[in-house]
Amino acid sequence: MTNKLDIVGIGNAMVDAIIPSNKEEDENIKKSSEKQKNYDEFSIKELLDEINSLKKKLKFLENLLKKKKSGHNQANKLFKK
C-alpha cells in the first residue's frame, strides 16, 4: 500500500512526476544507511579491502556524476533560447 508520494523534478521543472513511494523501501534505505562498521575491529587486510572497495565505489560515483553533468549540459544547449 502506498502511504506517500515522491515528487520528482529534473532541471528547472517545478514537478516532472509524482510517483508512489513504498514505506518499506524507505525504511530499508534508512536501515542500510544507519549500519555503521566498527573499523577498530578490522584486521589490516580487512581495512585494505574496505579501502579498495570504497575507492571503486567512489570512482563509479564520480563517473556517474560526470555523465549526468554532461547530459544536463547537452540538454541545456538543446533547449537554450
Sequence and secondary structure as in RCSB ss.txt:
>XXXX:A:sequence
MTNKLDIVGIGNAMVDAIIPSNKEEDENIKKSSEKQKNYDEFSIKELLDEINSLKKKLKFLENLLKKKKSGHNQA
NKLFKK
>XXXX:A:secstr
   EEEEE  TT S SEEEEE HHHHHHHHHHHH    GGG  HHHHHHHHHHHHHHHHHHHHHHHHHHHHHHHH
HHHH  
